[in-house]
Amino acid sequence: MSLFKICDWWSTQCTDVDENFDSFSIIISRFGLKDNEKDYVVVGSHSGNLSIFYPNSNGNAKNTRPNTNFKPVDLLLESKLDFPILMLSTGKFSNNLRNGTKNQLVVLHPHSLVIHNITNVKGLAEHGSQYTLETFTEHKFDLSAFSLCSGSFGQVKDRDFICVVHLNGSMTFYEQDGISYQCNLEGPRSIPSTVLYNSRTDTFLTMNSFWNMECYSYQDLSHSGITSNKVHPIWSIILGEYILDMNIVQTEENVSSVIVLGERNLINVSDSGVINFILKLDYVPKCFTSFLVGYYWDKESSARHITTVLSENSSILIYEGAKLLWAAQHENHQVSIMRGNFEDLNGGIVTLSANGLLQIGYLGSEPFIFQVPQLNVQELNFELSHQELVQLENEIKDSIDSDDVKLINIQAENELEIIEFSISPNLQASTFEPTDEELHGKQLMMCSGYLKYCNKINVDEMQILFNVPSGVSCSNSCQTFTNLIENRTDSMEIWFYINEKLNLPSTKVEVIVSYISKHGIPRIVKKEAHLPLTMFYKTVPGEKEASIKLTAKINRKSNIGNKLQNQPPPLSDIFPEFYRKESMVDKNVFGDMQVLGLSSILWSNKIVTVVPAKNSNRLRIQSNDMEVMAPIIAKIYDYVYTDVTIKTDHSDHVHIESNDNKLKLSTSSALSPFTEVLVKIDNHNTIQDTIMNQTSKMDSLWLQFKLFQRALQHKKDHELVDGVLMLIEKNYDDLVIEGDKLVEQRNTEKLIRNELNCCIVLVKRILKTFELDVKVLNLFQSAFVTPVEDWAECSWEESISPGINDLQSITSAKSIISATKLTISEPTKFDYDKFKNNVSLVFSQVCEQELGNKPNNN
Amino acid sequence: MDKYYEAISLFRRRNYEKCVEVCNTLLQIGQENNTQIFTEDNEHNDNNKFQKKTVKVNVPCPVWMIEGVWQLKMRALTQRVYIDELDTNENGEENEEIEFERIATAARPGTSIKTAFQPRPSTGLLANGRLKTGRRGTVTAGGGRPMTGMLRPGTSSSRPGTGLGRPPSRCGTARRVRMTSAAAFGIGDKTSSFFQAARLNPTIYAERPTVTKALFLFLYYHEGDVEKAYTLCDAVEKVNKGKTDWWWEQQLGRCLLALNKPRKAEEYLLKAKDSFQHPDTVILLSKVYLKLEEPLEGLKALDEALNKNPNDVCLLIHKGRIYEQMENVLESVAIYRTITTLDPINAEALACIAVNHFYSHQPELALLYYRRILSLGAHSAEVYCNIGLCCLYGGQIDLVLPCFQRAIQMAETSEQKADIWYNFSFVALTTGDYTLAKRCLRLCLSSDPTNAAALNNLAILCVQFGDMVKAKAYINQAKTISPDLPEIKCNVKLMEKSYKI
């Protein structure tokens, strides 16, 4: 990230195009092959390719196309060696050769070190001269090499020695005249590090595995080769990070600086082990080079110590000391950076990429203009866009607008049609194991249901849920499908069976199909069917008397003429399932007029008797137990409201009576169902209280239990714990007993709740036939919430109490003022008596109204 | 070529993925040859081998190498996901929450019902009034760190210097990024069964000094398991009987700071600072003081270090940030200006100066700085968004749309998108296109459904359109999300009063 970029001066691709280069693969040096020599660039790849370049512009400096500066003659030598080249170095490694000014090239292979001599064979013409590589010496070793370091160790004149660092951190020294020895540094060296030779103090610098920088004297090391003792460092400092590379530059007469490039910091250490500065880098560094600009340190004070760091995103940052001088952008991802003096270009920046692209450039002041990438925004076609917009808006409206629920539902049904949902009236012996233990071993029945549906559109997710009445279970109550293709018809069979010993509030089974379309719009489709009554009731002889009596007055037109029939419909019409069996028909000679007794399959003593009147259009339904009556009343209700309308639809009769008058239920016994409901509510409330007491009891026991346990923990080792243990055991037993009690109470509660539920359903059903204001009726239906449920925070009574209050204020105009006051008042503790009072008031008011309506009717 | 050498070379080239692959094969070989790093006396055996020079190392993976490979692999994995946590705003969970609150309380454009109810602002006066509240998108004023739009990884996608070369997934908070990318990389690593950081027992490793430091960094940066890293520090401390070096003291301080124990951290960091002047120690110390709400102490610590090295940009930036937190804008801008002279390509400093200009009603000057950032090559959604806003206030309306177009095109995270749509809704409000504003706000909500300010503004727009029911729904939603926002409070009150909702 910079305003400037590196200008290209000379570039070429090395022979090896694979990623075989790293920061050790390049050196810049002089060989002393000719007069006025400039720098050579030597590149060696991990695949063994060695190339020597002599970059120059050949007077083409003014060439407008910079890349053309490379000419084939710039490549002096190319050779494929047998082994990978790990590192290169140059120096005077042999004094046997005649030319004292000549440098030799040393190449480090994984298991050998080869010193090459470069010779120039003059050709006949100028362009005929060629360079050859002569192997001068070769040293082999067993341990894999990591890096090498060369220099005039021991401050010898005009001779260079080599030190090879192995992967395990040991070092082998190769001095001239065939002397070589190995030495090990102190401590574990699991990760090798480069070794630097500081000629000023004749010391070696390296890193150990603990990320400390260490300095060893050459004397100690060479001595250890003889005594094979471990060498101790002269000084050591903790750098605290792994280093990528380091470099040494003599900046003053008596000080050299070591520049260390860490993973996050650039550290400058003097060769005496004092940190000069640590520069925290805000980029990820990759490699660096460090050099002195100006004259030599001892002659000019203007010598400047420059460090150039190449970052991961190819920025070249140039520092003088710790101060940033310049930053420039490079185009390619490089692994190595060097500086060299070439013909026509002093101080060229030499970079090498991982796949062998060698570039030499210079810092141009021509700004690198960042070009904002073009936005390819297409010209808007307004008509098309408008259409698209309208379409999108419609889609959005479809999915979020819920004003017209009816329309939405119709649409939903079009999209996902439930073709058929039916429950077969034929029963089979149940094969399912009920969860309620009381039902184990009983002969129970089950019936099959059939669902067929078709999704006309693509559906993302679909869920089919069967909503069954309490006590009944379904073989697979909930199923989810995903990614359905359009126009796919599918069907499934389900089984319904009795699972718990509970009263049946209703025979209605609802299938709810909810789906999310591809547009993400959720919709719901419902359909209902009824379970056969025979699954829950069996015929028994009717009872003469019962505490609860209901009279159903069925206004019916006969098929012939327009007269009101003065007879109730035959029972075989209303309850066809009970008259189907052969045996029954035999028994009931009088067929329809027979009294029908139905007893619950689960409780044989709970009997409902249906008695048709002889000379009027009435049916009497009586029972001692209100909770079993609900489905039967519902059945009669359904018969009247569905059956008759069907009949009238098919025949040509014009007179269809308004629904209100078709069925009339009235109570005809002293014990009205309303009072019975109050009793049930009482029961429910009592059991709630009991459970509350029980849980609080258990809470206190549990608190004690925790207390005892804590006491046990606090006891020291030597103290007696018997007493506490006994208390804990006793307490635990109590807890178990009380817990069992609670479970029992919960079961009772479940049954009571279920009974209450059935009764409320029945009462609601009765009220439906009353001639009440539709508004009041609706209020009634919603105030008494079914199914009855209790929550941890509030019971059913509590939750419906505000509704009852409202209802009461509406049914009795007198108390409106008090009711409005109630809503404002602070939420107080739930007053059950008041609630009960209100409920009975509501009931009595409704009954009064109903009675009051009667004369008008007549 | 030796595999181990290859691994080191790849690491040096920063080719971490390949490096880890090579390490894995090496570890696999080690596993097959039963080379454990926990064998008795291994060092002696090895050294004997080398000293005698007679035994050729036939085993492909000697123990020292396995140790080295482990260290290398851990370092490569750490480096892959390394984000300097000192450079982020993130200071542990708790602090993050505080940060969020700060953002929420910052005023946003057009949030006041009064301004929204007024007809389209046409005079400079009104626009000025709006500007005061309108500092958002670029900035969360009120003491929080300005979201300068392109800076630390904690706040946005790219970090100067390193951000550009990295995959775009690196946004969001540093720790989360680290966790997710680390987890993604862990899949398919066959050797992952050899090390399970979650089950690792630090006390065992504490006695192996060759791997401890790398292991610590691995736990802290790659796994993000500060507590485990802390246990490792502790264990090392115990093994060395209290005579650890400054590095471990610094790491202890780092962990304790992240674990929200600044007082304890201070103790260790001071010790570390006494034995070695590392910039990280100083910065950590300043962060400790910030956490203790003693910013002046933090400044003192930084100044002390700056006296030795007055040109350290890194320390200066932290100083600037502290001043900013202290709401001493003048000082902080002065520091940022010094930084730009030292390091003219420091995008953070440039952005902070730009933000300052923006809020001192000099959008043209701010634009200058943003353009400079853009020409550095750091083009991100936030920068375009900010340039768009500058153009809006500078009156160059024709440039606003292209800027936002680019911003939207470049936005990647839902947070960015929400921000940009929010800001653009403001542009629409300024130009009086309420329908467009409404759509922008809806788009903003679709990227970030919990944007209280957007909900609030949408409510106001609904009032404007006369849809009181929706307005009520929106304002209630806004209220449940951030009940403390003064604008929302005020609006709720106003609506209750005037419209009886």
Boltz contact constraints between the chains, C-beta under 6 A:
constraints:
  - contact:
      token1: [A, 1]
      token2: [B, 376]
      max_distance: 6.0
  - contact:
      token1: [A, 1]
      token2: [B, 377]
      max_distance: 6.0
  - contact:
      token1: [A, 1]
      token2: [B, 378]
      max_distance: 6.0
  - contact:
      token1: [A, 2]
      token2: [B, 345]
      max_distance: 6.0
  - contact:
      token1: [A, 22]
      token2: [B, 9]
      max_distance: 6.0
  - contact:
      token1: [A, 22]
      token2: [B, 12]
      max_distance: 6.0
  - contact:
      token1: [A, 22]
      token2: [B, 13]
      max_distance: 6.0
  - contact:
      token1: [A, 23]
      token2: [B, 12]
      max_distance: 6.0
  - contact:
      token1: [A, 46]
      token2: [B, 1]
      max_distance: 6.0
  - contact:
      token1: [A, 84]
      token2: [B, 1]
      max_distance: 6.0
  - contact:
      token1: [A, 110]
      token2: [B, 1]
      max_distance: 6.0
  - contact:
      token1: [A, 110]
      token2: [B, 2]
      max_distance: 6.0
  - contact:
      token1: [A, 142]
      token2: [B, 56]
      max_distance: 6.0
  - contact:
      token1: [A, 144]
      token2: [B, 2]
      max_distance: 6.0
  - contact:
      token1: [A, 167]
      token2: [B, 4]
      max_distance: 6.0
  - contact:
      token1: [A, 168]
      token2: [B, 64]
      max_distance: 6.0
  - contact:
      token1: [A, 170]
      token2: [B, 50]
      max_distance: 6.0
  - contact:
      token1: [A, 188]
      token2: [B, 210]
      max_distance: 6.0
  - contact:
      token1: [A, 190]
      token2: [B, 64]
      max_distance: 6.0
  - contact:
      token1: [A, 190]
      token2: [B, 67]
      max_distance: 6.0
  - contact:
      token1: [A, 190]
      token2: [B, 68]
      max_distance: 6.0
  - contact:
      token1: [A, 190]
      token2: [B, 210]
      max_distance: 6.0
  - contact:
      token1: [A, 191]
      token2: [B, 68]
      max_distance: 6.0
  - contact:
      token1: [A, 191]
      token2: [B, 71]
      max_distance: 6.0
  - contact:
      token1: [A, 209]
      token2: [B, 210]
      max_distance: 6.0
  - contact:
      token1: [A, 210]
      token2: [B, 209]
      max_distance: 6.0
  - contact:
      token1: [A, 211]
      token2: [B, 213]
      max_distance: 6.0
  - contact:
      token1: [A, 238]
      token2: [B, 245]
      max_distance: 6.0
  - contact:
      token1: [A, 238]
      token2: [B, 247]
      max_distance: 6.0
  - contact:
      token1: [A, 240]
      token2: [B, 247]
      max_distance: 6.0
  - contact:
      token1: [A, 277]
      token2: [B, 309]
      max_distance: 6.0
  - contact:
      token1: [A, 278]
      token2: [B, 279]
      max_distance: 6.0
  - contact:
      token1: [A, 280]
      token2: [B, 279]
      max_distance: 6.0
  - contact:
      token1: [A, 280]
      token2: [B, 314]
      max_distance: 6.0
  - contact:
      token1: [A, 282]
      token2: [B, 161]
      max_distance: 6.0
  - contact:
      token1: [A, 283]
      token2: [B, 161]
      max_distance: 6.0
  - contact:
      token1: [A, 283]
      token2: [B, 162]
      max_distance: 6.0
  - contact:
      token1: [A, 284]
      token2: [B, 162]
      max_distance: 6.0
  - contact:
      token1: [A, 286]
      token2: [B, 14]
      max_distance: 6.0
  - contact:
      token1: [A, 312]
      token2: [B, 14]
      max_distance: 6.0
  - contact:
      token1: [A, 312]
      token2: [B, 165]
      max_distance: 6.0
  - contact:
      token1: [A, 313]
      token2: [B, 164]
      max_distance: 6.0
  - contact:
      token1: [A, 313]
      token2: [B, 165]
      max_distance: 6.0
  - contact:
      token1: [A, 323]
      token2: [B, 311]
      max_distance: 6.0
  - contact:
      token1: [A, 324]
      token2: [B, 343]
      max_distance: 6.0
  - contact:
      token1: [A, 327]
      token2: [B, 345]
      max_distance: 6.0
  - contact:
      token1: [A, 335]
      token2: [B, 13]
      max_distance: 6.0
  - contact:
      token1: [A, 354]
      token2: [B, 13]
      max_distance: 6.0
  - contact:
      token1: [A, 370]
      token2: [B, 375]
      max_distance: 6.0
  - contact:
      token1: [A, 370]
      token2: [B, 377]
      max_distance: 6.0
  - contact:
      token1: [A, 375]
      token2: [B, 405]
      max_distance: 6.0
  - contact:
      token1: [A, 375]
      token2: [B, 406]
      max_distance: 6.0
